[in-house]
Amino acid sequence: MHLTDRERQVISSKYALTDQDKRNIIRKWDLEVWTAFAPKVKAHKKNSNAYWCYCPHCEKGKKKGTHNLTGLVYPHSNGDGLGFACKACGTKHPRVYKFLGTGSAAAEQYAEKRLEIGAVGKGWYCPAPQRHKQEQEQEKRSRAAKYRAETEQCKRENQIAYALREQEALKAAEPKTRPGTKGWCSVSKDEATRERERFASRSVRHSQGS
């Protein structure tokens, strides 16, 4: 299931692909898988995307030519891709990815191709390849770690800013001069005024007495 040059060209412009374009590409890839598993024996009369074949599991009707074929490769009416079912033994393989073996090399290669055209995950019949999931998980963990580091850094900066504000507030609340230093006086302004007036009156009385 290697990509052809034409497929690479289509994939390079995947964002221009409609969902119907993607389904057509997937149908072609699925047809390669089912043709290798159960080759086409007879075309389906009502659906050009379906065909009858022998079931590799039970081989019912294989000895009776093309008149009693029980294997059917069919398109999903409300989904994407092709599935396989046997009307005799009841074998069902609705999804190519699961048929190839979830997590197997073949299934991962299939998922990688679908990832290239944006046809995996929610809304599609194939999960993203394990590599892509692991990368997404790693990216998620990295984002979480970065967020925690930024939060801690912001917290530390806020703590430092708060401490600096507290220091500035304490400095502003302290008197500019302290006891025992030049320019400090414990007498209030009113007391000093009264003392000057009392001293002045004493000087007047003393001059009058002389």
C-alpha positions as CSV (number, residue, x, y, z in Angstrom):
1,M,0.0,0.0,0.0
2,H,2.7,2.5,-0.9
3,L,1.7,5.9,-2.2
4,T,1.9,6.5,-6.0
5,D,3.1,9.8,-7.4
6,R,-0.5,10.7,-8.2
7,E,-1.6,10.0,-4.7
8,R,1.2,12.1,-3.3
9,Q,0.1,14.9,-5.6
10,V,-3.5,14.6,-4.3
11,I,-2.3,14.4,-0.7
12,S,-0.2,17.5,-1.1
13,S,-3.5,19.4,-1.6
14,K,-5.5,17.6,1.0
15,Y,-7.0,20.7,2.4
16,A,-8.8,21.2,-1.0
17,L,-10.3,17.7,-0.8
18,T,-13.9,17.4,0.0
19,D,-15.2,14.5,2.2
20,Q,-16.5,12.8,-1.0
21,D,-13.1,13.1,-2.6
22,K,-11.6,11.4,0.5
23,R,-14.2,8.6,0.5
24,N,-13.4,7.9,-3.2
25,I,-9.7,7.6,-2.3
26,I,-10.4,5.4,0.7
27,R,-12.6,3.2,-1.4
28,K,-9.8,2.6,-3.9
29,W,-7.4,1.7,-1.0
30,D,-9.9,-0.6,0.6
31,L,-10.6,-2.3,-2.8
32,E,-6.8,-3.2,-3.0
33,V,-7.1,-4.9,0.4
34,W,-10.3,-6.9,-0.3
35,T,-9.2,-7.9,-3.8
36,A,-6.1,-9.5,-2.3
37,F,-8.2,-11.2,0.4
38,A,-11.2,-12.3,-1.7
39,P,-10.7,-11.6,-5.4
40,K,-13.7,-10.4,-7.4
41,V,-15.7,-13.1,-9.1
42,K,-18.9,-11.4,-10.0
43,A,-20.1,-7.8,-10.2
44,H,-23.0,-6.6,-8.0
45,K,-26.0,-5.8,-10.2
46,K,-27.2,-2.8,-8.2
47,N,-24.0,-1.3,-6.8
48,S,-20.9,-0.7,-9.0
49,N,-18.8,-0.4,-5.8
50,A,-19.7,-3.8,-4.6
51,Y,-18.9,-7.3,-5.9
52,W,-19.5,-11.0,-5.1
53,C,-16.7,-13.4,-4.2
54,Y,-15.9,-16.7,-2.5
55,C,-15.5,-16.5,1.3
56,P,-11.9,-17.4,2.2
57,H,-13.2,-18.7,5.6
58,C,-15.9,-21.2,4.5
59,E,-15.4,-21.3,0.7
60,K,-19.1,-21.8,0.4
61,G,-20.3,-22.3,-3.1
62,K,-16.8,-22.4,-4.5
63,K,-17.5,-25.7,-6.3
64,K,-20.7,-24.4,-7.9
65,G,-19.3,-21.7,-10.1
66,T,-20.6,-18.2,-9.8
67,H,-24.2,-19.1,-9.0
68,N,-23.9,-19.5,-5.3
69,L,-21.4,-16.8,-4.2
70,T,-21.8,-15.9,-0.5
71,G,-18.9,-13.5,0.0
72,L,-19.7,-9.8,-0.5
73,V,-17.5,-6.7,-0.6
74,Y,-19.7,-3.7,-0.1
75,P,-19.5,0.1,0.5
76,H,-20.7,1.6,3.7
77,S,-23.9,3.6,3.0
78,N,-23.3,6.1,5.9
79,G,-19.6,5.9,6.3
80,D,-16.4,5.5,4.3
81,G,-14.5,2.6,2.7
82,L,-15.5,-0.9,1.9
83,G,-16.4,-3.9,4.2
84,F,-16.6,-7.7,3.7
85,A,-19.3,-10.1,4.8
86,C,-20.2,-13.7,4.2
87,K,-23.9,-14.6,4.0
88,A,-23.1,-18.2,4.7
89,C,-20.8,-18.4,7.7
90,G,-21.6,-15.0,9.0
91,T,-18.0,-13.7,8.9
92,K,-17.9,-9.9,9.0
93,H,-15.1,-7.4,8.5
94,P,-16.7,-4.0,8.3
95,R,-13.4,-2.0,8.8
96,V,-10.2,-2.5,6.9
97,Y,-8.1,-1.2,9.7
98,K,-9.4,-3.8,12.2
99,F,-9.2,-6.5,9.5
100,L,-5.5,-5.8,9.0
101,G,-5.1,-6.1,12.8
102,T,-5.3,-3.2,15.1
103,G,-1.8,-1.9,15.9
104,S,-0.2,-4.2,13.3
105,A,2.4,-2.8,10.8
106,A,-0.1,-3.2,7.9
107,A,-2.9,-1.4,9.9
108,E,-0.5,1.4,10.9
109,Q,0.6,1.9,7.3
110,Y,-3.0,2.0,6.3
111,A,-3.8,4.6,9.0
112,E,-0.8,6.7,8.0
113,K,-2.1,6.9,4.5
114,R,-5.5,8.0,5.7
115,L,-3.9,10.5,8.1
116,E,-2.2,12.1,5.1
117,I,-5.6,13.0,3.6
118,G,-7.2,13.9,6.9
119,A,-9.5,10.9,7.1
120,V,-8.9,9.5,10.6
121,G,-10.3,9.9,14.0
122,K,-13.8,11.2,14.9
123,G,-16.2,10.9,12.0
124,W,-14.1,8.3,10.1
125,Y,-13.9,4.5,10.2
126,C,-10.2,4.5,11.1
127,P,-8.3,5.8,14.2
128,A,-5.2,7.9,14.0
129,P,-1.9,5.8,13.8
130,Q,-0.2,5.1,17.1
131,R,2.7,7.3,16.2
132,H,0.4,10.3,15.8
133,K,-1.4,9.5,19.0
134,Q,1.9,9.3,20.9
135,E,3.0,12.6,19.4
136,Q,-0.3,14.2,20.4
137,E,0.1,12.9,24.0
138,Q,3.7,14.1,24.2
139,E,2.6,17.5,22.9
140,K,-0.2,17.6,25.4
141,R,2.2,16.8,28.3
142,S,4.7,19.4,27.1
143,R,1.9,22.1,27.0
144,A,0.9,21.1,30.5
145,A,4.5,21.2,31.8
146,K,5.0,24.6,30.2
147,Y,1.7,25.9,31.7
148,R,2.8,24.7,35.2
149,A,6.2,26.3,34.8
150,E,4.7,29.7,33.7
151,T,2.2,29.6,36.5
152,E,5.0,29.0,39.1
153,Q,7.1,31.7,37.6
154,C,4.2,34.2,37.7
155,K,3.5,33.1,41.3
156,R,7.1,33.8,42.3
157,E,7.1,37.2,40.6
158,N,3.9,38.2,42.4
159,Q,5.3,37.1,45.7
160,I,8.5,39.2,45.1
161,A,6.4,42.2,44.0
162,Y,4.2,41.9,47.1
163,A,7.3,41.7,49.4
164,L,8.7,44.9,47.7
165,R,5.5,46.8,48.2
166,E,5.4,45.8,51.9
167,Q,9.0,47.1,52.3
168,E,8.1,50.4,50.7
169,A,5.0,50.7,52.9
170,L,7.1,50.1,56.0
171,K,9.7,52.7,54.9
172,A,7.0,55.3,54.3
173,A,5.5,54.7,57.7
174,E,8.8,55.3,59.6
175,P,9.6,58.8,61.0
176,K,12.3,60.7,59.0
177,T,14.4,61.3,62.2
178,R,14.7,59.2,65.3
179,P,15.5,59.9,69.0
180,G,19.1,60.6,69.6
181,T,19.7,61.9,66.0
182,K,20.3,65.5,65.0
183,G,17.1,67.4,64.4
184,W,14.9,65.2,66.5
185,C,12.8,66.8,69.3
186,S,10.2,65.1,71.5
187,V,8.3,68.4,72.2
188,S,5.3,69.0,70.1
189,K,4.8,72.2,68.1
190,D,2.0,73.5,70.5
191,E,4.2,72.9,73.6
192,A,7.1,74.7,72.0
193,T,4.8,77.7,71.3
194,R,3.5,77.9,74.8
195,E,7.1,77.6,76.2
196,R,8.3,80.5,74.0
197,E,5.3,82.7,75.2
198,R,6.0,81.9,78.9
199,F,9.7,82.7,78.4
200,A,8.8,86.0,76.8
201,S,6.4,87.0,79.6
202,R,9.1,86.3,82.2
203,S,11.6,88.5,80.3
204,V,9.0,91.4,80.3
205,R,8.4,91.1,84.1
206,H,12.1,91.0,84.8
207,S,12.7,94.3,82.9
208,Q,9.9,96.1,84.6
209,G,11.2,95.1,88.1
210,S,14.6,96.5,87.3
